[in-house]
Amino acid sequence: MTDTTTVNCPTCGKPVIWNAESPFRPFCSKRCQLIDLGEWAAEEKRIPSQSDLNDSDEWSEQDR
Ligand SMILES: [Zn+2]
């Protein structure tokens, strides 16, 4: 008997057991579910994070 069906989390690819213990299936966790639902929002957040990288360049110049 094989009632341990597993699926791969669409967000991170981690195997998820398809039973009542995985309330967020096919996602492995609520976090991955939110990431998938809000994928468009996550990409918008990447724009300000790139300017953070420019700030870190100034830090390295101060270090020298
Ligand atoms: Zn996941």
N, CA, C, O and the ligand as a Tripos MOL2 file, in Angstrom:
@<TRIPOS>MOLECULE
protein
  257   255    65     0     0
PROTEIN
NO_CHARGES

@<TRIPOS>ATOM
      1 N           0.8440   -1.2040    0.0000 N.3       1 MET1
      2 CA          0.0000    0.0000    0.0000 C.3       1 MET1
      3 C           0.8770    1.2510    0.0000 C.2       1 MET1
      4 O           1.8130    1.3870    0.7880 O.2       1 MET1
      5 N           0.5480    2.1250   -0.8840 N.am      2 THR2
      6 CA          1.3940    3.3120   -1.0780 C.3       2 THR2
      7 C           0.5480    4.5700   -0.9210 C.2       2 THR2
      8 O           0.0510    5.1290   -1.8990 O.2       2 THR2
      9 N           0.3960    4.9980    0.3110 N.am      3 ASP3
     10 CA         -0.3330    6.2460    0.5270 C.3       3 ASP3
     11 C           0.6150    7.3640    0.9240 C.2       3 ASP3
     12 O           0.2190    8.3150    1.5980 O.2       3 ASP3
     13 N           1.8720    7.2460    0.5030 N.am      4 THR4
     14 CA          2.8470    8.3060    0.7510 C.3       4 THR4
     15 C           3.1990    8.9780   -0.5740 C.2       4 THR4
     16 O           4.3660    9.0640   -0.9560 O.2       4 THR4
     17 N           2.1810    9.4430   -1.2490 N.am      5 THR5
     18 CA          2.4020   10.1740   -2.4930 C.3       5 THR5
     19 C           3.1280   11.4780   -2.2000 C.2       5 THR5
     20 O           2.7750   12.2010   -1.2670 O.2       5 THR5
     21 N           4.1350   11.7700   -2.9950 N.am      6 THR6
     22 CA          4.8490   13.0260   -2.8070 C.3       6 THR6
     23 C           4.7870   13.8560   -4.0850 C.2       6 THR6
     24 O           4.7500   13.3270   -5.1960 O.2       6 THR6
     25 N           4.7770   15.1550   -3.8930 N.am      7 VAL7
     26 CA          4.8510   16.0850   -5.0170 C.3       7 VAL7
     27 C           6.0230   17.0220   -4.7650 C.2       7 VAL7
     28 O           6.5170   17.1110   -3.6410 O.2       7 VAL7
     29 N           6.4660   17.7100   -5.7880 N.am      8 ASN8
     30 CA          7.5530   18.6670   -5.6080 C.3       8 ASN8
     31 C           6.9830   20.0620   -5.4160 C.2       8 ASN8
     32 O           6.1350   20.5060   -6.1900 O.2       8 ASN8
     33 N           7.4450   20.7430   -4.3970 N.am      9 CYS9
     34 CA          7.0040   22.1100   -4.1380 C.3       9 CYS9
     35 C           7.2990   22.9800   -5.3610 C.2       9 CYS9
     36 O           8.4470   23.0340   -5.8040 O.2       9 CYS9
     37 N           6.2820   23.6680   -5.9240 N.am     10 PRO10
     38 CA          6.5020   24.4850   -7.1180 C.3      10 PRO10
     39 C           7.4900   25.6320   -6.8920 C.2      10 PRO10
     40 O           8.0820   26.1400   -7.8440 O.2      10 PRO10
     41 N           7.6660   26.0360   -5.6360 N.am     11 THR11
     42 CA          8.5390   27.1760   -5.3570 C.3      11 THR11
     43 C           9.9950   26.7510   -5.1840 C.2      11 THR11
     44 O          10.8860   27.3320   -5.8040 O.2      11 THR11
     45 N          10.2450   25.7420   -4.3480 N.am     12 CYS12
     46 CA         11.6290   25.3850   -4.0470 C.3      12 CYS12
     47 C          11.9910   23.9860   -4.5210 C.2      12 CYS12
     48 O          13.1590   23.6030   -4.4540 O.2      12 CYS12
     49 N          11.0030   23.1980   -5.0060 N.am     13 GLY13
     50 CA         11.3000   21.8790   -5.5470 C.3      13 GLY13
     51 C          11.4630   20.7980   -4.5050 C.2      13 GLY13
     52 O          11.7930   19.6610   -4.8420 O.2      13 GLY13
     53 N          11.2410   21.1250   -3.2490 N.am     14 LYS14
     54 CA         11.3930   20.1520   -2.1770 C.3      14 LYS14
     55 C          10.2250   19.1590   -2.1970 C.2      14 LYS14
     56 O           9.0850   19.5670   -2.4180 O.2      14 LYS14
     57 N          10.4830   17.8790   -1.9740 N.am     15 PRO15
     58 CA          9.3950   16.8900   -1.9500 C.3      15 PRO15
     59 C           8.4170   17.1700   -0.8130 C.2      15 PRO15
     60 O           8.8220   17.4360    0.3180 O.2      15 PRO15
     61 N           7.1210   17.1070   -1.1310 N.am     16 VAL16
     62 CA          6.0820   17.3480   -0.1340 C.3      16 VAL16
     63 C           5.1850   16.1220   -0.0780 C.2      16 VAL16
     64 O           4.6760   15.6820   -1.1090 O.2      16 VAL16
     65 N           4.9830   15.5670    1.1060 N.am     17 ILE17
     66 CA          4.1090   14.4010    1.2570 C.3      17 ILE17
     67 C           2.6560   14.8570    1.1330 C.2      17 ILE17
     68 O           2.2110   15.7720    1.8250 O.2      17 ILE17
     69 N           1.9340   14.1980    0.2370 N.am     18 TRP18
     70 CA          0.5660   14.6240   -0.0740 C.3      18 TRP18
     71 C          -0.3930   13.9580    0.9070 C.2      18 TRP18
     72 O          -1.0370   12.9610    0.5820 O.2      18 TRP18
     73 N          -0.4800   14.5250    2.1210 N.am     19 ASN19
     74 CA         -1.4760   14.0260    3.0720 C.3      19 ASN19
     75 C          -1.9150   15.1810    3.9730 C.2      19 ASN19
     76 O          -1.5430   16.3350    3.7570 O.2      19 ASN19
     77 N          -2.7070   14.8450    4.9780 N.am     20 ALA20
     78 CA         -3.2770   15.8910    5.8220 C.3      20 ALA20
     79 C          -2.2200   16.6330    6.6300 C.2      20 ALA20
     80 O          -2.4860   17.7130    7.1590 O.2      20 ALA20
     81 N          -1.0240   16.0610    6.7300 N.am     21 GLU21
     82 CA          0.0320   16.7350    7.4900 C.3      21 GLU21
     83 C           0.6940   17.8540    6.6990 C.2      21 GLU21
     84 O           1.5250   18.5900    7.2310 O.2      21 GLU21
     85 N           0.3230   17.9800    5.4220 N.am     22 SER22
     86 CA          0.8910   19.0400    4.5860 C.3      22 SER22
     87 C          -0.2270   19.9760    4.1230 C.2      22 SER22
     88 O          -0.6760   19.9030    2.9800 O.2      22 SER22
     89 N          -0.6690   20.8550    5.0210 N.am     23 PRO23
     90 CA         -1.8230   21.7120    4.7150 C.3      23 PRO23
     91 C          -1.5620   22.6760    3.5700 C.2      23 PRO23
     92 O          -2.5090   23.2160    2.9990 O.2      23 PRO23
     93 N          -0.3120   22.9030    3.2230 N.am     24 PHE24
     94 CA          0.0060   23.8920    2.1860 C.3      24 PHE24
     95 C           0.3500   23.2350    0.8590 C.2      24 PHE24
     96 O           0.8090   23.9070   -0.0640 O.2      24 PHE24
     97 N           0.1290   21.9010    0.7530 N.am     25 ARG25
     98 CA          0.4200   21.2000   -0.4890 C.3      25 ARG25
     99 C          -0.2850   21.8530   -1.6700 C.2      25 ARG25
    100 O          -1.3980   22.3420   -1.4730 O.2      25 ARG25
    101 N           0.2570   21.9040   -2.8600 N.am     26 PRO26
    102 CA          1.5260   21.2530   -3.2080 C.3      26 PRO26
    103 C           2.7720   21.9770   -2.7230 C.2      26 PRO26
    104 O           3.8830   21.5850   -3.0790 O.2      26 PRO26
    105 N           2.6160   23.0210   -1.9230 N.am     27 PHE27
    106 CA          3.7920   23.7380   -1.4110 C.3      27 PHE27
    107 C           4.2790   23.0780   -0.1270 C.2      27 PHE27
    108 O           3.4900   22.4570    0.5850 O.2      27 PHE27
    109 N           5.5760   23.2050    0.1810 N.am     28 CYS28
    110 CA          6.1330   22.5540    1.3570 C.3      28 CYS28
    111 C           5.8220   23.3520    2.6120 C.2      28 CYS28
    112 O           5.8790   22.8130    3.7170 O.2      28 CYS28
    113 N           5.4940   24.6330    2.4570 N.am     29 SER29
    114 CA          5.2540   25.4620    3.6310 C.3      29 SER29
    115 C           4.4090   26.6690    3.2320 C.2      29 SER29
    116 O           4.2430   26.9600    2.0470 O.2      29 SER29
    117 N           3.8890   27.3550    4.2170 N.am     30 LYS30
    118 CA          3.1070   28.5570    3.9470 C.3      30 LYS30
    119 C           3.9580   29.6110    3.2510 C.2      30 LYS30
    120 O           3.4700   30.3650    2.4080 O.2      30 LYS30
    121 N           5.2350   29.6520    3.6150 N.am     31 ARG31
    122 CA          6.1400   30.6290    3.0150 C.3      31 ARG31
    123 C           6.2390   30.4240    1.5030 C.2      31 ARG31
    124 O           6.1410   31.3750    0.7280 O.2      31 ARG31
    125 N           6.4350   29.1650    1.0960 N.am     32 CYS32
    126 CA          6.5410   28.8930   -0.3350 C.3      32 CYS32
    127 C           5.2220   29.1950   -1.0370 C.2      32 CYS32
    128 O           5.2230   29.6440   -2.1830 O.2      32 CYS32
    129 N           4.0950   28.9550   -0.3620 N.am     33 GLN33
    130 CA          2.8050   29.2690   -0.9620 C.3      33 GLN33
    131 C           2.6670   30.7680   -1.1960 C.2      33 GLN33
    132 O           2.2050   31.1970   -2.2540 O.2      33 GLN33
    133 N           3.0630   31.5540   -0.2170 N.am     34 LEU34
    134 CA          2.9720   33.0050   -0.3420 C.3      34 LEU34
    135 C           3.9230   33.5160   -1.4200 C.2      34 LEU34
    136 O           3.5910   34.4450   -2.1560 O.2      34 LEU34
    137 N           5.0980   32.9140   -1.5110 N.am     35 ILE35
    138 CA          6.0540   33.3280   -2.5330 C.3      35 ILE35
    139 C           5.4740   33.1110   -3.9180 C.2      35 ILE35
    140 O           5.6070   33.9640   -4.7960 O.2      35 ILE35
    141 N           4.8180   31.9490   -4.1150 N.am     36 ASP36
    142 CA          4.2520   31.6470   -5.4260 C.3      36 ASP36
    143 C           3.0990   32.5910   -5.7370 C.2      36 ASP36
    144 O           2.9830   33.0820   -6.8590 O.2      36 ASP36
    145 N           2.2470   32.8450   -4.7510 N.am     37 LEU37
    146 CA          1.0990   33.7220   -4.9810 C.3      37 LEU37
    147 C           1.5550   35.1610   -5.2150 C.2      37 LEU37
    148 O           0.9330   35.8870   -5.9910 O.2      37 LEU37
    149 N           2.6180   35.5730   -4.5630 N.am     38 GLY38
    150 CA          3.0690   36.9540   -4.6520 C.3      38 GLY38
    151 C           4.3310   37.0940   -5.4800 C.2      38 GLY38
    152 O           5.1530   37.9740   -5.2240 O.2      38 GLY38
    153 N           4.4880   36.2320   -6.4670 N.am     39 GLU39
    154 CA          5.7260   36.2480   -7.2400 C.3      39 GLU39
    155 C           5.9320   37.5890   -7.9380 C.2      39 GLU39
    156 O           7.0570   38.0760   -8.0500 O.2      39 GLU39
    157 N           4.8330   38.1790   -8.4050 N.am     40 TRP40
    158 CA          4.9480   39.4720   -9.0860 C.3      40 TRP40
    159 C           5.4510   40.5380   -8.1160 C.2      40 TRP40
    160 O           6.2430   41.4020   -8.4930 O.2      40 TRP40
    161 N           4.9890   40.4770   -6.8650 N.am     41 ALA41
    162 CA          5.4090   41.4690   -5.8700 C.3      41 ALA41
    163 C           6.8730   41.2610   -5.4980 C.2      41 ALA41
    164 O           7.6000   42.2270   -5.2630 O.2      41 ALA41
    165 N           7.3010   40.0210   -5.4440 N.am     42 ALA42
    166 CA          8.6800   39.7240   -5.0770 C.3      42 ALA42
    167 C           9.6400   40.2950   -6.1120 C.2      42 ALA42
    168 O          10.7290   40.7510   -5.7620 O.2      42 ALA42
    169 N           9.2460   40.2750   -7.3890 N.am     43 GLU43
    170 CA         10.1450   40.8140   -8.4130 C.3      43 GLU43
    171 C          10.2560   42.3260   -8.2990 C.2      43 GLU43
    172 O          11.3060   42.8930   -8.5990 O.2      43 GLU43
    173 N           9.1800   42.9890   -7.8650 N.am     44 GLU44
    174 CA          9.2700   44.4400   -7.6880 C.3      44 GLU44
    175 C          10.1870   44.7950   -6.5350 C.2      44 GLU44
    176 O          10.8380   45.8400   -6.5420 O.2      44 GLU44
    177 N          10.2330   43.9020   -5.5290 N.am     45 LYS45
    178 CA         11.0900   44.1760   -4.3730 C.3      45 LYS45
    179 C          12.5650   44.0220   -4.7280 C.2      45 LYS45
    180 O          13.4270   44.5030   -3.9930 O.2      45 LYS45
    181 N          12.8680   43.3620   -5.8420 N.am     46 ARG46
    182 CA         14.2740   43.1770   -6.2020 C.3      46 ARG46
    183 C          14.9030   44.4850   -6.6840 C.2      46 ARG46
    184 O          16.1250   44.6320   -6.6490 O.2      46 ARG46
    185 N          14.0920   45.4200   -7.1280 N.am     47 ILE47
    186 CA         14.6480   46.6660   -7.6660 C.3      47 ILE47
    187 C          15.3350   47.5020   -6.5650 C.2      47 ILE47
    188 O          16.4770   47.9220   -6.7570 O.2      47 ILE47
    189 N          14.6680   47.7580   -5.4070 N.am     48 PRO48
    190 CA         15.3720   48.4980   -4.3440 C.3      48 PRO48
    191 C          16.5380   47.7250   -3.7530 C.2      48 PRO48
    192 O          17.4920   48.3370   -3.2720 O.2      48 PRO48
    193 N          16.4900   46.3880   -3.7760 N.am     49 SER49
    194 CA         17.5890   45.6020   -3.1980 C.3      49 SER49
    195 C          18.8450   45.7250   -4.0540 C.2      49 SER49
    196 O          19.9570   45.5600   -3.5510 O.2      49 SER49
    197 N          18.6750   46.0190   -5.3570 N.am     50 GLN50
    198 CA         19.8560   46.2190   -6.1970 C.3      50 GLN50
    199 C          20.5660   47.5270   -5.8430 C.2      50 GLN50
    200 O          21.7910   47.6120   -5.9320 O.2      50 GLN50
    201 N          19.8040   48.5440   -5.4420 N.am     51 SER51
    202 CA         20.4410   49.7940   -5.0400 C.3      51 SER51
    203 C          21.1830   49.6120   -3.7190 C.2      51 SER51
    204 O          22.1220   50.3500   -3.4210 O.2      51 SER51
    205 N          20.7550   48.6180   -2.9210 N.am     52 ASP52
    206 CA         21.4830   48.3090   -1.6970 C.3      52 ASP52
    207 C          22.8910   47.8120   -2.0170 C.2      52 ASP52
    208 O          23.8360   48.0780   -1.2740 O.2      52 ASP52
    209 N          23.0210   47.0920   -3.1240 N.am     53 LEU53
    210 CA         24.3350   46.6060   -3.5200 C.3      53 LEU53
    211 C          25.2560   47.7820   -3.8450 C.2      53 LEU53
    212 O          26.4550   47.7270   -3.5710 O.2      53 LEU53
    213 N          24.6970   48.8440   -4.4280 N.am     54 ASN54
    214 CA         25.5140   50.0260   -4.7190 C.3      54 ASN54
    215 C          26.0050   50.6790   -3.4290 C.2      54 ASN54
    216 O          27.1180   51.2010   -3.3680 O.2      54 ASN54
    217 N          25.1480   50.6400   -2.3900 N.am     55 ASP55
    218 CA         25.5650   51.2010   -1.1180 C.3      55 ASP55
    219 C          26.7450   50.4290   -0.5410 C.2      55 ASP55
    220 O          27.6470   51.0120    0.0600 O.2      55 ASP55
    221 N          26.7300   49.1210   -0.7300 N.am     56 SER56
    222 CA         27.8120   48.3060   -0.1660 C.3      56 SER56
    223 C          29.1280   48.6010   -0.8860 C.2      56 SER56
    224 O          30.2010   48.4170   -0.3110 O.2      56 SER56
    225 N          29.0550   49.0600   -2.1410 N.am     57 ASP57
    226 CA         30.2840   49.4640   -2.8260 C.3      57 ASP57
    227 C          30.9190   50.6610   -2.1290 C.2      57 ASP57
    228 O          32.1420   50.7350   -2.0090 O.2      57 ASP57
    229 N          30.0910   51.6010   -1.6690 N.am     58 GLU58
    230 CA         30.6320   52.7570   -0.9580 C.3      58 GLU58
    231 C          31.3080   52.3280    0.3410 C.2      58 GLU58
    232 O          32.3120   52.9080    0.7540 O.2      58 GLU58
    233 N          30.7400   51.2980    0.9810 N.am     59 TRP59
    234 CA         31.3300   50.8030    2.2250 C.3      59 TRP59
    235 C          32.7410   50.2890    1.9620 C.2      59 TRP59
    236 O          33.6670   50.5680    2.7240 O.2      59 TRP59
    237 N          32.8960   49.5280    0.8650 N.am     60 SER60
    238 CA         34.2240   48.9380    0.6120 C.3      60 SER60
    239 C          35.2380   50.0320    0.2930 C.2      60 SER60
    240 O          36.4250   49.8790    0.5810 O.2      60 SER60
    241 N          34.7730   51.1490   -0.3080 N.am     61 GLU61
    242 CA         35.7100   52.2390   -0.5880 C.3      61 GLU61
    243 C          36.1490   52.9270    0.7080 C.2      61 GLU61
    244 O          37.2980   53.3450    0.8500 O.2      61 GLU61
    245 N          35.2050   53.0330    1.6450 N.am     62 GLN62
    246 CA         35.5570   53.6440    2.9250 C.3      62 GLN62
    247 C          36.5440   52.7660    3.6840 C.2      62 GLN62
    248 O          37.3900   53.2430    4.4400 O.2      62 GLN62
    249 N          36.3980   51.4500    3.4500 N.am     63 ASP63
    250 CA         37.2620   50.5150    4.1600 C.3      63 ASP63
    251 C          38.7190   50.6770    3.7390 C.2      63 ASP63
    252 O          39.6410   50.4150    4.5110 O.2      63 ASP63
    253 N          38.9030   51.1220    2.4740 N.am     64 ARG64
    254 CA         40.2800   51.2590    1.9950 C.3      64 ARG64
    255 C          40.7830   52.5960    2.3860 C.2      64 ARG64
    256 O          41.9280   52.9360    2.0870 O.2      64 ARG64
    257 ZN          8.9260   24.9160   -0.8610 Zn       65 ZN65
@<TRIPOS>BOND
     1     1     2 1
     2     2     3 1
     3     3     4 2
     4     3     5 am
     5     5     6 1
     6     6     7 1
     7     7     8 2
     8     7     9 am
     9     9    10 1
    10    10    11 1
    11    11    12 2
    12    11    13 am
    13    13    14 1
    14    14    15 1
    15    15    16 2
    16    15    17 am
    17    17    18 1
    18    18    19 1
    19    19    20 2
    20    19    21 am
    21    21    22 1
    22    22    23 1
    23    23    24 2
    24    23    25 am
    25    25    26 1
    26    26    27 1
    27    27    28 2
    28    27    29 am
    29    29    30 1
    30    30    31 1
    31    31    32 2
    32    31    33 am
    33    33    34 1
    34    34    35 1
    35    35    36 2
    36    35    37 am
    37    37    38 1
    38    38    39 1
    39    39    40 2
    40    39    41 am
    41    41    42 1
    42    42    43 1
    43    43    44 2
    44    43    45 am
    45    45    46 1
    46    46    47 1
    47    47    48 2
    48    47    49 am
    49    49    50 1
    50    50    51 1
    51    51    52 2
    52    51    53 am
    53    53    54 1
    54    54    55 1
    55    55    56 2
    56    55    57 am
    57    57    58 1
    58    58    59 1
    59    59    60 2
    60    59    61 am
    61    61    62 1
    62    62    63 1
    63    63    64 2
    64    63    65 am
    65    65    66 1
    66    66    67 1
    67    67    68 2
    68    67    69 am
    69    69    70 1
    70    70    71 1
    71    71    72 2
    72    71    73 am
    73    73    74 1
    74    74    75 1
    75    75    76 2
    76    75    77 am
    77    77    78 1
    78    78    79 1
    79    79    80 2
    80    79    81 am
    81    81    82 1
    82    82    83 1
    83    83    84 2
    84    83    85 am
    85    85    86 1
    86    86    87 1
    87    87    88 2
    88    87    89 am
    89    89    90 1
    90    90    91 1
    91    91    92 2
    92    91    93 am
    93    93    94 1
    94    94    95 1
    95    95    96 2
    96    95    97 am
    97    97    98 1
    98    98    99 1
    99    99   100 2
   100    99   101 am
   101   101   102 1
   102   102   103 1
   103   103   104 2
   104   103   105 am
   105   105   106 1
   106   106   107 1
   107   107   108 2
   108   107   109 am
   109   109   110 1
   110   110   111 1
   111   111   112 2
   112   111   113 am
   113   113   114 1
   114   114   115 1
   115   115   116 2
   116   115   117 am
   117   117   118 1
   118   118   119 1
   119   119   120 2
   120   119   121 am
   121   121   122 1
   122   122   123 1
   123   123   124 2
   124   123   125 am
   125   125   126 1
   126   126   127 1
   127   127   128 2
   128   127   129 am
   129   129   130 1
   130   130   131 1
   131   131   132 2
   132   131   133 am
   133   133   134 1
   134   134   135 1
   135   135   136 2
   136   135   137 am
   137   137   138 1
   138   138   139 1
   139   139   140 2
   140   139   141 am
   141   141   142 1
   142   142   143 1
   143   143   144 2
   144   143   145 am
   145   145   146 1
   146   146   147 1
   147   147   148 2
   148   147   149 am
   149   149   150 1
   150   150   151 1
   151   151   152 2
   152   151   153 am
   153   153   154 1
   154   154   155 1
   155   155   156 2
   156   155   157 am
   157   157   158 1
   158   158   159 1
   159   159   160 2
   160   159   161 am
   161   161   162 1
   162   162   163 1
   163   163   164 2
   164   163   165 am
   165   165   166 1
   166   166   167 1
   167   167   168 2
   168   167   169 am
   169   169   170 1
   170   170   171 1
   171   171   172 2
   172   171   173 am
   173   173   174 1
   174   174   175 1
   175   175   176 2
   176   175   177 am
   177   177   178 1
   178   178   179 1
   179   179   180 2
   180   179   181 am
   181   181   182 1
   182   182   183 1
   183   183   184 2
   184   183   185 am
   185   185   186 1
   186   186   187 1
   187   187   188 2
   188   187   189 am
   189   189   190 1
   190   190   191 1
   191   191   192 2
   192   191   193 am
   193   193   194 1
   194   194   195 1
   195   195   196 2
   196   195   197 am
   197   197   198 1
   198   198   199 1
   199   199   200 2
   200   199   201 am
   201   201   202 1
   202   202   203 1
   203   203   204 2
   204   203   205 am
   205   205   206 1
   206   206   207 1
   207   207   208 2
   208   207   209 am
   209   209   210 1
   210   210   211 1
   211   211   212 2
   212   211   213 am
   213   213   214 1
   214   214   215 1
   215   215   216 2
   216   215   217 am
   217   217   218 1
   218   218   219 1
   219   219   220 2
   220   219   221 am
   221   221   222 1
   222   222   223 1
   223   223   224 2
   224   223   225 am
   225   225   226 1
   226   226   227 1
   227   227   228 2
   228   227   229 am
   229   229   230 1
   230   230   231 1
   231   231   232 2
   232   231   233 am
   233   233   234 1
   234   234   235 1
   235   235   236 2
   236   235   237 am
   237   237   238 1
   238   238   239 1
   239   239   240 2
   240   239   241 am
   241   241   242 1
   242   242   243 1
   243   243   244 2
   244   243   245 am
   245   245   246 1
   246   246   247 1
   247   247   248 2
   248   247   249 am
   249   249   250 1
   250   250   251 1
   251   251   252 2
   252   251   253 am
   253   253   254 1
   254   254   255 1
   255   255   256 2
@<TRIPOS>SUBSTRUCTURE
     1 MET1         2 RESIDUE 1 A MET
     2 THR2         6 RESIDUE 1 A THR
     3 ASP3        10 RESIDUE 1 A ASP
     4 THR4        14 RESIDUE 1 A THR
     5 THR5        18 RESIDUE 1 A THR
     6 THR6        22 RESIDUE 1 A THR
     7 VAL7        26 RESIDUE 1 A VAL
     8 ASN8        30 RESIDUE 1 A ASN
     9 CYS9        34 RESIDUE 1 A CYS
    10 PRO10       38 RESIDUE 1 A PRO
    11 THR11       42 RESIDUE 1 A THR
    12 CYS12       46 RESIDUE 1 A CYS
    13 GLY13       50 RESIDUE 1 A GLY
    14 LYS14       54 RESIDUE 1 A LYS
    15 PRO15       58 RESIDUE 1 A PRO
    16 VAL16       62 RESIDUE 1 A VAL
    17 ILE17       66 RESIDUE 1 A ILE
    18 TRP18       70 RESIDUE 1 A TRP
    19 ASN19       74 RESIDUE 1 A ASN
    20 ALA20       78 RESIDUE 1 A ALA
    21 GLU21       82 RESIDUE 1 A GLU
    22 SER22       86 RESIDUE 1 A SER
    23 PRO23       90 RESIDUE 1 A PRO
    24 PHE24       94 RESIDUE 1 A PHE
    25 ARG25       98 RESIDUE 1 A ARG
    26 PRO26      102 RESIDUE 1 A PRO
    27 PHE27      106 RESIDUE 1 A PHE
    28 CYS28      110 RESIDUE 1 A CYS
    29 SER29      114 RESIDUE 1 A SER
    30 LYS30      118 RESIDUE 1 A LYS
    31 ARG31      122 RESIDUE 1 A ARG
    32 CYS32      126 RESIDUE 1 A CYS
    33 GLN33      130 RESIDUE 1 A GLN
    34 LEU34      134 RESIDUE 1 A LEU
    35 ILE35      138 RESIDUE 1 A ILE
    36 ASP36      142 RESIDUE 1 A ASP
    37 LEU37      146 RESIDUE 1 A LEU
    38 GLY38      150 RESIDUE 1 A GLY
    39 GLU39      154 RESIDUE 1 A GLU
    40 TRP40      158 RESIDUE 1 A TRP
    41 ALA41      162 RESIDUE 1 A ALA
    42 ALA42      166 RESIDUE 1 A ALA
    43 GLU43      170 RESIDUE 1 A GLU
    44 GLU44      174 RESIDUE 1 A GLU
    45 LYS45      178 RESIDUE 1 A LYS
    46 ARG46      182 RESIDUE 1 A ARG
    47 ILE47      186 RESIDUE 1 A ILE
    48 PRO48      190 RESIDUE 1 A PRO
    49 SER49      194 RESIDUE 1 A SER
    50 GLN50      198 RESIDUE 1 A GLN
    51 SER51      202 RESIDUE 1 A SER
    52 ASP52      206 RESIDUE 1 A ASP
    53 LEU53      210 RESIDUE 1 A LEU
    54 ASN54      214 RESIDUE 1 A ASN
    55 ASP55      218 RESIDUE 1 A ASP
    56 SER56      222 RESIDUE 1 A SER
    57 ASP57      226 RESIDUE 1 A ASP
    58 GLU58      230 RESIDUE 1 A GLU
    59 TRP59      234 RESIDUE 1 A TRP
    60 SER60      238 RESIDUE 1 A SER
    61 GLU61      242 RESIDUE 1 A GLU
    62 GLN62      246 RESIDUE 1 A GLN
    63 ASP63      250 RESIDUE 1 A ASP
    64 ARG64      254 RESIDUE 1 A ARG
    65 ZN65       257 GROUP 0 **** ****
